[in-house]
Each structure stands twice: as C-alpha cells, then as structure tokens.
Amino acid sequence: MGKDARGWRCKFAVVAPSTNTIVQPDMDDLRVLGVTNHFGRIYVPNMKVGNDDEFIVLVEAISAKLNDAVDRCLTSEPDYLIMGMNLIDAKRIAVISPYFPISDKNVTLFFQDCGFEVVRFRGLKCSSPVAIAQVSESALRDHVAEMNGDDVDAFVQVGTNLSMCELCGELEVEYGKPFVAINAATYWHSLRAMGINDQFSGHGQLFEKY
C-alpha cells in the first residue's frame, strides 16, 4: 500500500460530538510532520443538561450516532482511531470535569480501578454540550487554586470540549506538578501507539519528557 502524501507517517481518524469545538483545534495544535488528523462528527443537538437524567439522555444520543461517524471516518483508511485517554505517573490526583455527578462517579471509579486515589473532584455541571467550551480560563484557574493541596500529586482534566491544553502547560510551571489535559494525553498516547516518539516543548511534560 502506498503512503499518503501528507500523512506519510500516520493518518488519525478522530471522532467527536458535533457540538465539540475544542478537540479539533487542540489536536491540530499537537500534530507533527507527516501526521494528519481526519475528524468525524457524531451528530448531537446542543441539548439542555440540568441534571443526571438529562445527562444520560445526552450520552445515549451520542452513542446512537457513534457508529455512523466511525464508519464515515474508516472510508479514509486511517491508521488509528482516536477515542481514548491516557493516564499519568502519580497516585493522588485531583480531577476537573465539566459534567454532572452521575458521570463524575463513573470517572472516579475508573481512576480508582486504575490504582489512583482521587482526593479532589470538581464537576462543573455545564448546562449544555456547547456551554462546556465557554468555561473561562479565570474560572478554571479559580477551581485549581481551591482544589490544590499537599495531598495532590497531579491534576487531570476530563471532558474533551473543555479547553485546558494550553492552560495546563502554564499551570504545570506555576504549581510545580503535572497537569494532564485529556486532549493532549489522548493525542500523545495515539502518537506513541503508532511508534511516533517526537518530543517538543510548549504542550506539557508528556510531550517534553515521555
């Protein structure tokens, strides 16, 4: 099979909800030479989310259209499908999430099952999928300041439509501990899974050291 003219090292298919305006520019910022990103949109309306039940309806709406988006992406013959998340070398973590308590419980259980102790958790309860991308940097900084403590080894941000890639890089310097943004971690993991080990500065410790 011949090599793609632009994606001669790797073609990524990236699947995200149609309401998500953050994951695509974040991952384009992280793209390296010879790697291309090809986005598939999962159709979902900008549904009102005000409680756990409405959050479940949103999740079910995304799930119902997921396979259609994946099928469209696969016609480009990608080398790797991005929908995952990577972890960090720490034991006690603080987690920031844009979601509601029912999701926060599942996220906490996930990290606990992976051997982490979740010592702080801040769920922002954003009112709709689009509203997640509208959370301000100043608000996120305030949450971090309130959550930080000597018992926190690292911060983890979940929710791919919450914009924290650039901010996490700044906070690592300011607080002297790892800050892992989900979009950066996911893209880092995907590159490494494909044997692409480029290291570069400006996007946090994952890309600089690992």
trRosetta pair geometry for C-beta under 8 A, 3 or more apart (Angstrom, degrees):
i j d omega theta_ij theta_ji phi_ij phi_ji
3 8 4.3 42 166 -134 125 84
4 7 4.0 6 87 61 139 83
4 8 5.8 -146 68 -72 67 49
4 11 5.6 79 -1 -56 161 120
4 36 7.0 -99 121 21 143 133
5 8 7.1 -25 -173 -56 10 97
6 34 7.9 179 162 -132 44 32
6 36 5.1 69 114 -62 106 134
7 10 6.1 -79 -178 92 96 30
7 11 3.9 79 137 -77 157 80
7 12 7.9 -153 -139 6 135 60
7 34 6.8 87 -151 170 33 49
7 35 6.2 36 -135 -149 80 26
7 36 3.6 -87 -73 18 108 108
7 79 7.8 -165 151 -1 122 116
8 34 4.9 -69 60 -148 83 95
9 32 7.8 -38 65 93 152 99
9 33 7.6 84 -2 109 137 59
9 34 3.4 73 -6 132 112 116
9 35 5.3 -51 73 -64 112 73
9 194 7.6 102 148 136 87 128
9 196 6.0 86 156 -95 128 124
10 34 7.2 73 21 128 67 85
10 35 4.8 1 62 -118 94 87
10 36 7.7 -169 97 31 57 59
10 79 4.8 -107 -149 57 75 145
10 80 6.4 -3 -172 12 116 115
10 191 7.7 171 52 -121 159 59
10 194 4.7 43 -101 167 147 159
10 196 6.2 -92 -5 -36 139 138
11 35 7.8 177 -84 -157 28 55
11 36 5.4 -12 -119 64 70 97
11 38 6.3 15 179 -5 97 123
11 76 6.7 -138 157 133 140 108
11 77 7.2 61 73 99 147 65
11 78 4.6 -130 112 -131 97 64
11 79 5.1 121 50 1 69 90
11 80 7.8 162 86 28 50 71
12 27 7.8 -121 102 168 149 134
12 35 6.7 33 -11 179 107 98
12 36 6.9 -164 30 93 76 47
12 37 5.0 -20 72 -111 110 61
12 38 6.6 171 89 23 55 74
12 78 6.1 36 -171 -161 13 124
12 79 7.2 -47 -73 57 44 85
12 80 5.5 -31 -113 74 71 94
12 81 7.7 133 -165 -108 65 20
12 82 5.4 24 -175 -22 114 117
12 190 6.2 57 -117 155 129 142
13 38 5.2 -38 -105 76 60 99
13 39 7.9 143 -164 -97 54 19
13 40 6.2 18 -177 -10 99 115
13 70 7.7 94 135 -141 138 60
13 73 3.7 102 -160 171 132 127
13 74 7.0 -21 -71 -69 170 47
13 76 6.7 150 -85 61 107 118
13 78 3.7 -131 -25 -19 99 166
13 80 7.3 -170 28 91 73 44
13 81 4.9 -23 70 -110 106 69
13 82 6.8 -174 87 17 49 76
14 23 6.9 -171 162 140 127 115
14 24 7.2 150 102 -99 139 68
14 27 6.0 159 -106 81 163 169
14 37 5.4 0 -5 -166 128 100
14 38 6.9 152 18 70 77 42
14 39 5.0 -32 73 -103 98 67
14 40 7.1 174 83 22 45 73
14 73 7.9 -174 40 -126 30 143
14 81 8.0 160 -84 -162 29 52
14 82 4.5 -14 -107 58 74 119
15 39 7.7 145 -91 -160 29 57
15 40 4.6 -22 -105 69 76 106
15 42 6.3 66 175 -40 94 104
15 66 7.1 77 157 -155 140 78
15 69 5.1 118 -142 124 110 122
15 70 5.8 -21 -83 -79 153 71
15 73 6.2 -97 -71 -26 97 153
15 81 6.8 9 -6 -171 111 98
15 82 7.2 174 19 75 68 66
15 83 5.6 -13 56 -77 104 108
16 20 4.4 -93 157 64 117 145
16 23 4.7 -178 -101 62 157 146
16 24 6.9 -136 40 -47 149 84
16 39 6.7 -36 26 -156 104 103
16 40 7.6 138 23 76 57 58
16 41 6.8 -31 75 -114 69 53
16 42 6.7 -135 113 13 23 97
16 160 6.3 -120 -128 109 116 143
17 20 4.7 107 64 -17 81 104
17 41 7.3 26 161 -163 22 69
17 42 4.9 -54 -104 67 48 103
17 44 4.8 -36 -155 31 108 130
17 62 5.6 -58 -91 -116 111 115
17 129 6.2 -95 118 -161 148 148
17 161 7.5 -45 57 -52 113 128
18 41 4.2 65 -91 178 80 113
18 42 6.2 -132 -24 75 76 46
18 43 5.2 20 -16 -114 139 39
18 44 5.7 170 35 35 93 68
19 44 5.7 -69 -9 83 109 100
19 45 7.7 46 -61 141 120 17
19 46 5.3 137 -115 -91 126 76
19 128 7.8 -120 -169 148 148 89
19 129 3.7 64 114 115 151 132
19 130 5.2 -104 -169 -61 105 73
19 161 7.0 -11 113 -103 85 156
20 23 5.2 10 150 11 128 109
20 24 7.5 129 115 -12 94 90
20 129 7.1 -75 -63 172 63 112
20 133 7.4 142 -150 -56 46 123
20 160 6.0 12 -148 102 139 102
20 161 4.3 -123 -128 -83 82 106
21 24 7.4 -59 -163 33 34 105
21 25 7.7 13 158 4 63 112
21 130 7.4 47 -5 -135 117 74
21 133 4.8 38 54 -118 104 169
21 161 6.7 65 35 -144 60 97
22 25 6.7 -73 -156 46 35 96
22 26 5.8 33 157 -23 73 117
22 132 7.8 -97 -1 113 134 100
22 133 5.2 -170 -40 -113 108 104
22 160 6.5 176 82 147 105 63
22 161 4.8 134 25 -146 117 43
22 162 6.8 -131 60 48 171 14
22 163 4.8 -142 -129 -76 130 82
22 183 7.0 -129 132 -50 96 151
23 26 5.7 -60 -143 40 28 115
23 27 6.1 17 165 -12 67 111
23 160 4.4 17 -75 161 118 115
23 161 6.7 -55 -26 -78 92 55
23 183 5.4 -168 -125 -110 68 121
24 27 6.3 -63 -144 41 24 100
24 28 6.3 25 158 -19 63 109
24 37 7.5 156 -146 130 70 137
24 39 5.3 -5 -107 -87 112 154
25 28 5.5 -54 -141 38 34 113
25 29 6.4 42 157 -26 65 101
26 29 5.9 -58 -160 29 29 113
26 30 6.8 13 150 -9 63 110
26 160 8.0 -144 42 -170 147 82
26 163 7.4 -165 -68 -127 116 73
26 165 4.8 149 -139 -24 109 149
26 181 7.7 -131 -156 132 139 130
26 183 3.9 25 124 137 149 154
26 184 7.1 -100 173 -55 114 67
26 187 7.6 -160 128 -23 92 138
27 30 5.5 -59 -148 42 41 108
27 31 6.8 66 149 -50 66 88
27 37 5.5 132 123 -115 116 157
27 82 7.5 128 -126 112 153 167
27 183 6.1 -118 -56 -178 80 106
27 186 7.8 -54 -91 89 113 106
27 187 5.1 172 -125 -83 88 132
28 31 5.5 -26 -152 -7 39 121
28 37 6.1 -119 -83 40 68 144
29 165 7.0 139 70 118 141 152
29 203 7.4 157 127 -96 107 126
30 165 7.8 -112 -49 -159 114 145
30 183 7.8 -180 -8 139 140 92
30 184 6.5 164 -82 -121 144 66
30 187 4.6 89 101 123 152 156
30 188 7.6 -90 -172 -56 142 66
30 203 6.2 114 -103 -143 93 163
30 207 7.4 -137 -140 -85 101 143
31 35 5.5 -157 -161 91 81 101
31 36 7.2 38 -153 -114 133 29
31 37 5.8 -107 -86 -19 125 110
32 35 5.2 53 60 22 71 123
32 191 7.2 70 14 -124 125 135
32 196 6.8 171 59 166 137 129
32 198 4.7 137 -129 48 163 163
32 200 7.6 168 -99 -8 110 136
35 191 7.2 -27 -109 -109 164 95
35 196 6.6 54 -69 -139 133 171
38 73 6.3 139 112 -144 106 89
38 76 5.2 -112 155 87 167 166
38 78 6.2 -146 48 -84 126 117
40 69 4.1 132 145 176 113 89
40 70 6.6 142 103 -78 161 28
40 72 5.4 148 -131 78 117 105
40 73 3.9 -81 -43 -56 138 109
41 69 6.2 -137 82 -123 28 121
42 62 5.6 56 133 -153 139 77
42 65 4.9 132 -169 102 81 105
42 66 5.5 -5 -121 -96 131 53
42 68 7.7 121 -126 66 67 90
42 69 4.4 -77 -80 -25 67 153
43 65 4.8 -120 51 -167 80 162
43 68 7.7 -20 14 81 102 134
43 69 7.7 -178 -6 -62 66 108
44 47 7.2 -70 166 -8 93 106
44 58 7.1 71 -175 -161 132 76
44 61 5.1 110 -130 123 98 112
44 62 5.2 -14 -75 -83 142 73
44 65 6.7 -160 -59 40 78 139
44 129 6.7 87 110 -20 122 167
45 61 7.4 -70 31 171 79 154
46 128 5.2 48 172 166 85 129
46 129 5.6 -127 -130 52 64 97
46 130 4.6 -6 -133 -12 125 117
47 54 7.1 -169 141 178 112 98
47 57 6.8 -136 159 107 156 107
47 58 5.2 -165 67 -93 134 95
47 61 6.8 130 -23 21 148 161
47 128 6.3 177 81 -139 39 89
47 129 6.9 59 39 -7 72 103
48 54 6.4 -57 107 -171 73 145
48 127 6.7 -32 -151 166 68 84
48 128 5.8 -49 -107 -85 36 100
49 54 4.8 174 -131 118 53 113
49 55 5.3 70 -154 -81 115 69
49 58 5.7 -20 -85 -31 118 145
49 100 6.8 -137 163 -36 111 125
49 126 7.0 41 74 97 123 66
49 127 6.0 162 63 -178 73 30
49 128 5.6 153 15 -93 90 39
49 129 7.4 95 -11 -38 130 60
50 54 5.5 54 37 30 64 153
50 127 6.5 18 -83 -138 72 78
51 54 5.3 92 53 15 69 101
51 55 7.1 -123 104 -8 36 92
51 100 6.7 106 -180 -147 23 151
52 55 5.5 -57 -150 34 33 115
52 56 6.5 36 153 -22 67 101
52 100 5.3 -169 -88 131 58 134
52 101 6.1 -54 -78 61 111 87
52 102 4.0 103 -142 -23 110 125
53 56 5.7 -50 -153 30 33 112
53 57 6.8 36 148 -19 63 101
54 57 5.4 -46 -151 31 39 116
54 58 6.7 44 149 -20 64 100
55 58 5.6 -51 -155 33 36 114
55 59 6.5 37 149 -19 67 103
55 99 6.5 92 -144 -167 139 94
55 100 4.4 -137 -45 30 153 133
55 102 6.0 168 78 52 134 118
55 103 6.2 -111 160 -27 143 112
56 59 5.6 -52 -148 36 35 112
56 60 6.3 34 154 -18 66 106
56 102 6.8 -32 -56 102 95 158
57 60 5.8 -56 -148 38 30 111
57 61 6.4 35 152 -24 64 105
58 61 5.6 -53 -149 32 31 113
58 62 6.6 30 154 -17 64 103
58 129 6.8 168 -158 -53 134 105
59 62 5.8 -55 -153 35 32 110
59 63 6.3 33 151 -20 66 108
59 103 7.9 169 -65 -85 134 111
60 63 5.5 -52 -144 37 34 114
60 64 6.4 41 155 -28 65 103
61 64 5.9 -50 -151 26 29 115
61 65 7.2 2 159 2 60 108
62 65 6.6 -80 -158 47 30 93
62 66 6.3 53 150 -59 69 96
63 66 5.5 -30 -145 -10 34 122
65 68 5.3 -53 -167 36 65 118
65 69 6.4 63 140 -22 84 102
66 69 6.0 -65 -159 36 33 107
66 70 6.4 28 153 -17 70 108
67 70 5.5 -54 -146 38 36 113
67 71 6.1 41 155 -24 68 104
68 71 5.8 -53 -149 33 29 112
68 72 6.7 29 153 -18 62 103
69 72 5.9 -54 -153 33 32 110
69 73 6.6 31 151 -18 65 106
70 73 5.7 -58 -152 37 33 112
70 74 6.3 36 153 -27 67 106
70 81 6.9 28 -138 -144 98 143
71 74 5.8 -53 -148 28 31 114
71 75 7.5 42 153 -30 59 93
72 75 6.2 -46 -168 12 37 113
73 76 6.3 -56 -175 26 49 108
73 78 6.2 -17 157 -9 97 133
73 81 6.9 106 114 -117 141 100
74 77 7.3 47 177 -78 53 34
74 78 6.9 -90 -113 21 44 94
74 81 8.0 -21 -79 -79 83 122
78 81 6.3 110 92 -71 136 66
79 194 6.3 72 125 -121 127 127
80 190 5.7 144 131 -164 141 99
80 193 6.5 129 -132 96 144 119
80 194 5.6 -96 -35 -67 146 117
82 186 6.1 96 -172 156 108 110
82 187 7.1 12 -137 -93 146 59
82 190 5.0 -25 -99 -87 104 151
84 186 5.8 158 82 -136 63 90
84 189 6.2 -98 97 99 120 141
84 190 7.2 152 47 -66 110 89
85 158 7.5 8 -132 -120 151 93
85 182 5.8 -40 -124 -148 107 93
85 185 6.1 37 -163 106 65 119
85 186 5.5 -44 -100 -82 48 92
85 189 7.5 100 162 13 14 155
86 180 7.7 -123 88 -171 89 132
86 185 4.0 -147 52 170 99 96
86 186 6.4 -172 -3 -79 90 35
86 188 6.1 -75 18 76 159 102
86 189 3.8 -179 -64 -55 121 127
86 206 7.6 105 96 -132 144 143
87 114 5.9 -157 -100 162 153 150
87 116 7.6 -154 -156 -43 121 131
87 185 7.7 93 -37 -171 14 136
88 93 7.2 121 58 -96 125 130
88 154 5.3 -133 119 124 151 163
88 156 6.6 -151 1 -82 131 108
88 178 5.6 165 -164 121 139 150
88 180 5.0 -135 -62 -41 129 149
88 185 7.7 -75 -60 -115 88 132
89 178 7.7 118 56 -19 73 162
90 93 5.8 109 103 -72 123 92
90 116 7.2 44 96 -124 77 108
90 153 3.8 172 -162 111 113 124
90 154 3.8 -166 -15 5 170 124
90 178 6.3 -147 -41 48 133 129
91 115 7.5 -68 -129 138 76 87
91 116 6.3 -180 -163 -130 37 60
91 117 6.0 27 151 18 78 98
91 153 5.9 81 46 4 63 155
92 116 7.4 154 -94 -170 20 78
92 117 4.8 -24 -106 73 69 107
92 119 5.0 24 -174 -17 100 128
92 151 5.8 -97 153 162 152 69
92 152 6.0 -132 121 -121 100 31
92 153 4.6 113 57 -3 78 100
92 154 7.8 137 83 25 53 69
93 111 6.5 -108 57 -172 134 145
93 116 5.2 -6 10 -179 119 130
93 117 7.2 148 20 76 68 52
93 118 5.9 -36 73 -108 85 58
93 119 7.0 151 63 20 31 84
93 152 6.9 56 -148 -152 21 80
93 153 6.5 -52 -74 58 56 88
93 154 5.2 -30 -112 74 85 83
93 155 6.9 135 -165 -110 80 20
93 156 5.3 16 179 -3 133 111
94 118 7.6 105 -109 -161 29 67
94 119 6.3 -54 -75 70 73 83
94 120 3.7 0 -124 62 97 112
94 121 7.3 -161 -160 -70 59 37
94 122 7.6 27 173 -2 98 98
94 147 4.7 127 -171 154 146 124
94 148 7.2 -105 1 -87 165 44
94 152 4.6 -8 -25 -132 112 130
94 154 7.6 -161 28 99 73 39
94 155 5.0 -29 70 -109 96 74
94 156 7.3 168 82 24 45 69
95 104 8.0 151 104 -146 126 86
95 107 6.4 171 161 134 155 125
95 108 7.3 -158 38 -85 153 71
95 111 6.9 -144 -62 -27 140 158
95 118 5.8 -27 -3 -141 119 112
95 120 7.1 177 26 95 58 66
95 121 4.9 -1 62 -116 99 76
95 122 7.3 -172 95 30 56 64
95 155 7.6 159 -86 -162 28 60
95 156 5.1 -21 -107 71 75 95
95 157 7.6 151 -160 -93 57 27
95 158 6.4 7 -170 -1 105 108
96 122 5.1 -11 -114 66 68 105
96 124 7.4 38 -177 -35 83 106
96 140 7.1 69 -175 -145 159 90
96 143 6.1 97 -117 126 121 138
96 144 7.4 -41 -60 -75 139 77
96 147 7.5 -138 -70 -4 93 166
96 155 6.8 21 -8 -177 105 106
96 156 7.4 -174 25 92 70 47
96 157 4.8 -20 66 -111 104 76
96 158 7.3 175 84 26 53 65
96 162 7.5 -158 123 140 104 157
96 164 7.5 124 84 -75 136 163
97 103 6.8 -169 165 110 142 110
97 104 5.6 175 63 -97 152 86
97 107 6.0 173 -84 27 147 169
97 121 7.1 -1 9 -172 113 89
97 122 7.0 168 30 88 68 54
97 123 4.9 -21 75 -109 105 68
97 124 6.7 -157 97 7 50 82
97 157 7.8 167 -75 -159 43 53
97 158 5.0 -6 -102 64 86 103
97 159 5.6 126 -153 -28 59 118
97 162 8.0 -165 -156 -17 29 158
98 123 7.7 29 128 -161 7 61
98 124 4.8 -35 -130 52 48 120
98 125 8.0 -133 171 8 48 13
98 126 4.5 -5 176 -6 99 127
98 132 4.3 61 170 -130 161 104
98 135 6.7 -137 -110 -26 110 145
98 158 8.0 -133 11 96 75 69
98 159 4.0 137 17 -164 104 168
98 161 7.0 -74 37 74 162 89
98 162 4.7 -174 -42 -65 124 122
99 103 3.8 -45 136 70 146 144
99 104 6.2 -178 86 -49 100 76
99 107 7.7 138 50 -22 134 134
99 123 5.8 -63 77 -149 59 103
99 124 7.5 68 15 47 27 74
99 125 7.4 14 138 -88 23 38
99 126 7.3 -38 -83 28 30 91
99 158 7.8 -40 2 102 115 108
99 159 6.2 -172 -31 -83 92 120
100 103 5.7 91 59 16 63 100
100 104 7.0 -119 113 -10 30 98
100 123 6.5 91 -135 168 14 135
100 125 5.5 68 -97 -114 68 75
101 104 5.1 -57 -139 37 36 116
101 105 6.3 42 162 -26 69 97
101 123 6.1 173 -76 62 51 169
102 105 6.1 -46 -154 26 29 112
102 106 7.1 24 150 -11 58 105
103 106 5.7 -59 -155 39 39 109
103 107 6.2 39 150 -20 72 105
103 123 7.5 140 73 -129 94 127
104 107 5.6 -52 -144 37 33 112
104 108 6.2 36 155 -21 65 105
104 121 5.8 117 -171 161 116 132
104 123 4.3 -71 -69 -70 138 133
105 108 5.8 -55 -150 36 29 113
105 109 6.4 29 153 -18 64 106
106 109 5.6 -52 -147 37 33 112
106 110 6.4 41 151 -26 64 102
107 110 5.6 -50 -152 29 32 116
107 111 6.7 25 155 -12 65 103
107 121 7.8 145 89 -139 115 126
107 158 5.8 -155 -136 37 141 169
108 111 6.1 -59 -152 38 31 105
108 112 6.2 29 153 -18 66 110
108 118 5.0 -108 -137 36 87 163
108 121 6.1 -38 -81 -83 113 153
109 112 5.6 -56 -144 40 32 112
109 113 6.1 36 156 -23 66 105
110 113 5.9 -57 -151 34 27 111
110 114 6.6 18 152 -12 62 109
111 114 5.6 -61 -151 40 35 109
111 116 4.3 -57 168 64 94 124
111 118 5.4 95 86 -58 137 110
111 156 7.6 165 -101 55 138 157
112 115 7.8 97 -178 -34 31 9
112 116 6.5 -94 -84 67 33 68
112 117 7.5 54 -108 -103 77 37
112 118 6.6 -71 -58 -3 88 104
118 121 5.7 29 163 -57 121 107
119 149 7.6 -113 128 62 131 119
119 151 5.2 -152 -179 126 162 110
119 152 5.9 -145 70 -85 128 73
120 147 4.3 132 153 -160 154 100
120 149 7.4 137 -45 19 132 111
120 152 6.2 -23 9 -88 121 123
122 143 5.1 149 142 -167 167 118
122 146 7.7 101 -87 83 140 113
122 147 5.8 -93 -31 -71 126 133
124 132 7.9 120 82 -123 132 73
124 135 6.3 -12 -178 -102 162 143
124 143 7.7 -52 -83 -89 101 155
124 162 7.8 134 22 -108 147 134
126 129 7.9 89 113 -102 123 16
126 131 4.5 174 180 100 101 105
126 132 4.5 115 112 -80 173 68
126 135 6.8 -84 -93 -54 120 112
127 131 4.8 46 53 19 78 170
128 131 4.5 101 51 -2 76 107
128 132 7.8 -121 92 -17 49 77
129 132 6.1 -41 -169 6 38 114
129 161 6.5 75 -177 37 77 172
130 133 6.3 -56 -171 31 48 107
130 134 7.1 40 139 -19 70 111
131 134 5.3 -63 -155 36 46 117
131 135 7.7 71 151 -45 68 77
132 135 6.5 -28 -171 -12 40 109
132 159 6.0 -136 -163 167 136 125
132 161 4.2 78 97 101 128 112
132 162 5.4 -83 172 -68 99 73
133 161 5.0 -75 -58 170 88 94
133 162 7.3 -140 -88 -94 44 31
133 163 6.2 67 -146 -26 67 105
135 139 5.6 -110 -177 76 83 133
135 140 6.3 90 138 -53 111 99
135 162 6.1 -5 40 -137 134 88
135 163 7.4 180 64 35 88 83
136 139 4.6 99 62 4 86 101
136 140 7.0 -152 97 -3 48 85
137 140 5.6 -57 -150 39 35 111
137 141 6.2 38 152 -22 68 104
137 163 7.9 -60 -74 98 81 105
137 167 5.7 -172 -135 -92 99 132
138 141 5.6 -51 -147 35 32 113
138 142 6.5 36 152 -21 64 103
139 142 5.7 -53 -152 33 33 113
139 143 6.6 34 151 -19 64 103
140 143 5.6 -50 -150 33 35 113
140 144 6.5 36 152 -19 65 104
140 164 6.4 -167 -164 -101 156 103
140 167 6.1 45 103 150 142 164
141 144 5.7 -54 -150 35 33 112
141 145 6.4 34 154 -20 66 106
141 167 7.5 -124 -65 -163 84 125
141 171 7.7 -165 -113 -89 76 112
142 145 5.8 -54 -149 35 31 112
142 146 6.4 28 155 -16 64 108
143 146 5.9 -61 -150 39 30 109
143 147 6.1 18 157 -13 67 115
144 147 5.9 -66 -143 43 28 105
144 148 6.1 40 160 -41 67 104
144 155 6.5 -6 -128 -111 101 161
144 171 6.1 -87 -169 -137 166 141
144 175 7.6 -111 162 -55 121 146
145 148 6.1 -43 -143 13 26 115
147 152 7.0 85 140 -74 85 160
147 155 7.4 99 102 -110 131 112
148 152 5.9 -116 -143 47 49 144
148 155 8.0 -47 -89 -64 81 120
148 175 6.4 -132 -122 -134 140 131
149 152 5.3 101 55 -3 69 101
152 155 6.9 30 168 -65 126 73
152 177 7.2 117 116 120 88 165
153 177 6.5 -172 169 -161 38 127
153 178 7.6 11 138 38 75 100
154 177 5.6 -151 -95 157 54 103
154 178 4.1 -9 -127 70 113 99
154 179 7.1 -170 -168 -77 77 33
154 180 6.6 35 163 -7 120 104
155 168 7.5 -153 90 -130 114 97
155 171 7.2 -38 47 124 145 139
155 175 7.9 54 -8 77 124 159
155 177 7.2 101 -4 105 85 108
155 178 7.2 -163 36 105 63 61
155 179 4.6 -2 64 -118 109 74
155 180 7.0 -178 94 25 58 67
156 180 4.9 -12 -113 65 70 106
156 182 7.8 72 177 -65 82 78
157 162 6.2 -133 172 98 115 126
157 164 4.5 -22 109 65 176 157
157 168 6.6 -123 5 -74 130 126
157 179 7.4 31 -14 177 105 86
157 180 6.9 -166 23 94 72 56
157 181 4.9 -9 56 -118 122 58
157 182 5.8 -110 99 -16 75 85
158 162 7.8 64 98 34 34 133
158 182 5.3 86 -123 -62 42 135
159 162 4.2 56 99 -3 112 117
159 182 6.7 151 46 15 35 149
160 182 5.6 -105 -85 102 66 126
160 183 5.7 104 -142 -72 82 92
160 186 7.6 -9 -104 1 114 153
162 182 7.9 74 56 26 98 117
163 166 7.7 -3 165 28 92 95
163 167 7.4 96 128 0 74 117
164 167 4.9 -72 -151 56 60 112
164 168 5.1 69 149 -37 91 100
164 179 7.8 -117 157 156 114 114
164 181 4.4 -173 95 -113 93 115
165 168 6.2 -56 -150 27 20 109
165 169 7.2 20 152 -17 55 103
165 181 4.5 -159 -90 95 51 160
165 183 5.5 -59 -68 70 117 114
165 184 4.9 137 -129 -45 95 108
165 203 6.8 -20 174 -146 101 89
165 204 7.8 -110 -167 -16 65 123
166 169 5.8 -55 -162 30 36 114
166 170 6.9 30 147 -14 67 105
167 170 5.6 -57 -155 37 39 111
167 171 6.1 35 152 -19 72 108
167 179 7.9 -93 115 137 71 147
167 181 7.7 114 61 -75 81 132
168 171 5.6 -55 -140 39 34 111
168 172 6.4 46 156 -30 65 98
168 179 3.8 -161 -158 119 86 113
168 180 6.8 152 -168 -47 148 3
168 181 4.3 -150 -6 -37 150 105
168 184 7.0 -135 65 17 141 145
168 204 5.7 -5 113 -81 104 131
169 172 5.9 -45 -153 21 29 115
169 173 7.4 24 152 -11 58 101
169 179 7.5 -128 -48 72 22 116
169 202 6.6 16 -159 172 158 37
169 203 5.9 -89 -79 -136 132 20
169 204 4.7 -113 -92 -59 78 73
170 173 6.1 -61 -164 35 36 108
170 174 6.3 26 148 -14 71 113
171 174 5.4 -58 -140 43 38 110
171 175 5.6 7 170 5 75 114
171 179 4.6 64 85 -38 114 163
172 175 6.8 -69 -131 51 18 88
172 176 7.7 84 172 -85 50 11
172 177 7.0 -122 -137 78 61 35
172 178 6.3 3 -118 -127 105 31
172 179 4.9 -128 -62 19 81 99
172 204 5.9 133 -21 -128 152 79
172 205 6.3 -172 -156 -26 154 100
173 176 7.7 15 -177 -67 22 51
175 179 7.3 94 48 -47 128 113
178 204 7.8 75 -151 -172 76 109
178 205 5.7 -80 -113 33 93 140
179 204 6.8 -117 73 -123 78 123
180 184 7.2 -142 -163 75 59 108
180 185 5.1 47 -179 -62 104 128
180 204 7.4 126 -105 172 49 154
180 206 7.1 84 -120 -41 90 126
181 184 4.5 71 70 15 96 109
181 185 6.6 -178 82 -10 44 90
181 204 7.2 -173 16 -34 97 156
182 185 5.7 -60 -141 41 29 110
182 186 6.0 30 161 -22 67 109
183 186 5.8 -52 -143 36 28 111
183 187 6.4 22 160 -13 63 108
184 187 6.1 -61 -147 40 28 105
184 188 6.1 31 155 -21 65 110
184 203 5.8 179 -133 171 125 103
184 204 5.8 76 153 32 158 137
184 206 6.3 142 142 49 106 138
184 207 7.2 -89 -172 -28 108 112
185 188 5.7 -54 -144 37 28 114
185 189 6.3 29 157 -19 63 107
185 206 6.4 -171 -101 -75 62 167
186 189 5.9 -57 -150 36 27 110
186 190 6.4 27 153 -20 63 108
187 190 5.5 -53 -146 36 33 113
187 191 6.4 36 155 -19 66 103
188 191 6.0 -56 -152 35 29 110
188 192 6.4 21 155 -12 64 109
188 206 4.5 -38 -113 148 168 130
188 207 6.1 -124 -101 -69 114 77
188 210 7.4 53 177 85 130 110
189 192 5.9 -60 -147 41 30 107
189 193 6.1 35 154 -25 66 108
190 193 5.6 -51 -145 32 30 115
190 194 6.7 17 157 -8 61 108
191 194 6.1 -71 -157 43 29 102
191 196 4.3 -87 -172 79 84 107
191 197 7.5 152 139 -76 103 27
191 198 7.0 -78 177 37 141 90
192 195 7.5 51 -173 -73 35 17
192 196 7.0 -101 -75 62 27 62
192 197 6.6 63 -111 -94 72 68
192 210 7.9 -32 -79 133 144 91
198 207 8.0 -8 109 -159 77 91
199 207 6.1 147 -147 165 56 58
199 208 6.1 77 -176 -149 101 22
199 209 7.3 109 -142 -39 129 12
199 210 7.9 147 -106 53 108 31
200 203 6.9 44 92 22 90 111
200 207 5.6 -34 58 154 67 115
200 208 7.2 -74 91 -88 24 58
201 207 7.5 170 -93 105 18 104
201 208 5.4 50 -99 -99 64 107
202 207 7.9 -46 60 87 61 136
203 206 7.5 -62 117 63 90 91
203 207 4.5 30 78 27 107 147
203 208 7.7 171 63 -36 67 85
204 207 6.1 88 68 20 70 93
204 208 7.0 -144 111 -1 34 103
205 208 5.5 -69 -137 47 35 108
205 209 5.2 -17 -177 18 78 119
205 210 7.2 57 139 -6 77 104
206 209 7.3 -74 -123 49 9 80
206 210 5.4 -54 -154 45 50 119
207 210 7.7 -39 -60 50 14 78
